[in-house]
Amino acid sequence: MTTFRTATVIEVLEVLDGIERYRVAMADGTNARAYALVEVIGPGAVGDEVVCNTTAVELGLGTGGWHVVHWNLSRREWQRPGPDHVMKMRYTSLQIDVGTSELVHPDVPLSLAGIPVVVCQVHSQVGVVAAAIGALRPGTRVAYVMTDGAALPIALSDLVRQLRQRGLLDTTVTAGNAFGGDLEAVTVASALTLAAGPGDAEVIIVGMGPGVVGTGTAYGTTAIEAASTIDTVDALGGTPVFCVRASSGDARERHRGVSHHSLTAIRLAHARPLVALPPDLGQLSGTEPVAVPVPPIDSILADVALRITTMGRSIDDDRLFFDTAACAAAVAVARLDAATSNI
């Protein structure tokens, strides 16, 4: 099932870097919300007739109730000059020549030289980790590598936008078919070296954007990309820190305690990542356990006025999720402090 419907823009709700949000009048007389990726199809205005992909909303998926503007019928053509020949969203009608930072920085070092890399499985972990690093070690240069395991445009992430505004992320790199970062990379391996090189990161956070895909089966989830990321970090000479997904509030038994997504990723990875967990969770086989105090993530988030939810649950609804992600940040900071003290 794929559904496209025409609509008319009746209000521009928000204009942000890379994305515009509208209120639209659908042909059936109802009003709805839709967003447009201006890097792909250009800007819009009130009165424009647009074609919306309404599939996800009609299926009740986790899009927040937003249609996606596929094309603006008020213009016959649109052109945005690109930097070079490297395409993302390749071989689709929306393919774009975003370029690649590998061509701009061909001599980037190929080793991560021990840099701590926090590997996340869901997007909300990125915010918790970044905020905790900022609180535990103010001024740390943090880069975020966004994979293409979920949303492809980084502009779709309000969380990344908020982290940038608060000075908690310094550089973003979009890898694979993800696009819109400060730096563009063809692969995750290349993205990591760009984050460490021209991105000048002291700590790198890696994970997909909003919208993890899952089927309830062991391997049918994009979250197990963490296994290959852990191995890539290790092969490049970085220090892989696994941000375990754990929950005290998820109604699904497979995600209670340590999520089956995390257990599967650990089992598939060849390298043994550093892992710190709240005391109640004990230790995980296949990892290198690290003992750290659990950071006070509730006050950390409050201090920077950052409200993060995971699958709609706040810190009050799912404290274990937030504590576990904060522990991963504490491991990265401890490793960074140990490395700098030896210089």
N, C-alpha and C positions, 0 to 999 in steps of 0.2 A: 504494500500500500504506500503510494506516494501521492500527496494531495497538494495542488497549487490552486490558490484562489486569488481573485483580484480584489483590491481594496483601494481606498482613497485616504491619503494622509490628512487628518483633521487637526492634529496638534503635534508639534515637535516637543517632546518631553525632555530630551537631554541631548546635548552635543558634546561628545568626549573624543579623546584622541583615538581615532580608528573606528569609532562606532557612533551611530545616532539611534536614538530611541523615539518611537512615534506612538501616537494613538491613531488608529485607523478605523475607518468605517467599512465594514465588510458588505459584500453585495446583498447579503440576506437581511441587512438592516441593523445588525448587531455591531457593537464597537469592540475592538480588541487592541492588544499591544503588539508591536512588532519592532524589530531592530534591523538596521542596515549596516553592513560592513563597508565603510566608505572607501577603504583601500581597494575593495574588489569591484563595487558597482557605483561608486561616487556618492555625493551628498544628495539629500532630498529636501523638499519644502512642502508646506501646507498646500493642498490642492493637487499634489502629484498622484497619479494613478500608478499603483505598484502591484506586482505579482508576488504573493507571499507563499512560502512553503509552510503549510499549516499542519504537516504530518505529525510532528512530535506533540503538539498541543492536543490534537485530536486523539492521539494514543495515550494521553495522560502521562507522558514521560517527564523527567525532571528538568524541564527547561525554564521553570518559573512562570509558565504561562505566556511565553513570548513566541510569536510567529517570526519567521526569518524572511526578510525582503530579498527575493531572488533577482528581481530586475525592476527598474523604474521605467514605466511605459511613457513617461513624459519626456524622455529623451530617446532619440533614435540611435545614438552612439555615444561612447564615452571612452576617453583614453587617459591613462596615467603613465607617463614615461617611467620605465624601470631601469635599474642600475646595470644589469647584465643578463646573461642568457639562462641563469638557473631558475627553474620554475618550481613552485609549490602548488599543491592540489593538482598535480600533473595529470594530463589527459582527461580533465573534466572541462566543462564549459566555463568554469570559473578559475582556471589556472592563471597564476599571476607570476610575473618575473620579479620576485623580491630581491634577487641577487643572493650572494653568499659572502660572508665575512672571511671564509677561507681564502678567497681570491685577493681580498684586501690585506690579509695578514698571513701570507704564505709561509713565513718563517717562525710562526708561533712554536714555542717549545712543545715537544711531544710527550713530556712527562709532567705529571701533576705534582711531583716532588713532595709527596706526603700530605698535601692539602686535605683537610677533612671534607668529605662530601656526604651530606645527609640525603639519603634516598627515601622518598616518600611514596605512598601508594594512593592517597586521595588528596585532592587539591587543598582542602581545609587544613591539612597538616602543615602545608607550606607557611601559612600565616602564623600558626602557633610556634613553629620552629624559628621563623624570622624574628618574631616579637621576643621570644625567650633569649635568643642570641643577643639582640639589642639591649636587653636588660642586664644580662649576665656579663657582657663584655661590650660596653658602649663604644661606638666608633669602629667596630669590626666591619670590614668591607665584605658584603655578602652579595653573591650573584645567584640568580635563579635560572636554572635551565628547565624550560618547559618542553616536555616531550609531546609527541602526537598521539598519545594513548587515549585522549578524550577530546575536548574542544580544540580546534585548530587555531583560531585567532586568539592571541593573548589579550586583545582588546576586550574580549568577552569577560575577562576576570576583573570584577570590581575589587576583589581582594588584593590582587597585585597592584592595582591603582592606589588603594589605600595604604599599602605597605610602602610604596614609593613616596607618597605624600608625607608619610611619617618618618622618612629617612631610614627605613628598615631594610630596604633593598637598594643596592647601588647599580646593578646591571642586570638586564634580562637577556637571555639567549634562547631563541626558539629553534628547536631541532626537528629534523625530518620534515614532515609537511605542516607542522605548526609554524605560524608566521606572526610577524609584528613586533618582535623583540628588538632591543637595542642592537643586537648582533643576530645574524641569521646563519644557521649551520645545517649542513646536509645530514649529519649523523649526530647521535648523542656523544660519541667519542670526541668528535671534532668540537662539539659545543662545550664540552668540559675543558678542553685545552684553550678555547677562546675565552671562557670565563676566567680561567687562571692567568692567561696571557694578557691580551688587551683589556679584559675585564678587571684585571688586577684584584681578583677576589682572594680573601683569606679563608673564607668558607663558602662552599657551593651547596645549594639546595637543588635537588633534582626531583621532578615529579610532573605528572600530567596536569593539564588544566582542568576546568570544571567538567564534570560529567563522566565519571568512571563507568565503564561498561561491565556488567556482570550478568551471569546466567544462573547463578546458584550452583554451578559445577566447579570442579577443581581447577580446570585449565581455561574455562570459558570466561575469563575476565582480563581486562587490560591491566589490572593491578599487578599481575605477575611479570610485567615488564621490569619490575624491581629486581628480579633475579639477574637478568642480563645487565642491568645497570650496575649492580653490585660487582659483577665480574669485570665489567669494563673499567670501573674505577680502580679496582685492584690491579688490573693489567697495565693501567697507565701510571701506576705508582702513587695513586692517591690512597687515602684512608677511608674506606667505606664505613659509614655509620647508618645502620638501618633504623628508620623511623617506623616502629612496629605499629600496626593498626590494632587497637584494642578498644573494647567498649564495655561499659556498665549499663548502658541505656538502650542498646539496640534490641528490638523485639525478636530479631532473627537469631536463633541459637548458634548458627555457624559463625556469627560475628561477636558473640558474647565472650568476654575474656579476650584472649588473643585470637584475632580473626583467622579463619581458614585461608584467606588471601595471603596473610603474612607467613603462616606455616608453610604454605605451598611455595612461596618465593624463596624461603630459606632452604627448603629441600631441593629446589632446582638450581640454586646458586652453587658454584664450585668454591668460591671464596667464602671465608667466614667473616661476616661484618661485625663491627662493634655494636653491641646492643645493651642499652640500659632500660630497665623496667621498674615500675613502682614495686615496692616490696611484696605486695600480695600476689604478684604474678610469677615470682621465682625467676628461673632461668630457662633459656631455650637452647636445645641442642642444635648444633650446626652454626653457632655464633660464638663470638668472643665476649663474654659478659663483662660489663663494666659497672662498678658501683658508683653512683652519684646521688647527691641529695635531690629530691624531687623539687624543682623550682616552683615558687608560688605563682602559678600561671594565672590564677584569677586576678590577683593584684597587678601582675605584669600587663595583662590585657586592659585592665581598667585604667592603668596609668597612661596608656597611649590611646585611650578611647577607641578600642578596636573590639567590635562585636563579631565573633566568629561562630558559625554554626556548622555542624556536620550532619548531613542528611536531615536538616531542619532542627537538630538538637543543639541546645546551648550547653555551656559548661555546667550549668546546674542540672541539666538532663543527662549528661554523659561525662562525668568528671574523669573517668579512667582514660577516655580518648585523649583529652587535653593533657593530663599528667604524663601519659606515655610519650606523646609528641614532644613535650617540654624536656623530658629526660634525654631524648635524642639531641636536642640543642645543647644540653649540658655536657654531653659527651664530646661534641664537636668543640665547644669552648675549652674544655679540659685538655683536649689534644692540642689545640692551638696554643694554649698557655704553656704546655709542656715543651712544645717545639720552639717557641720564642725564648723560653728561659735557658735553652741550651745553645742559643746563638752567641 
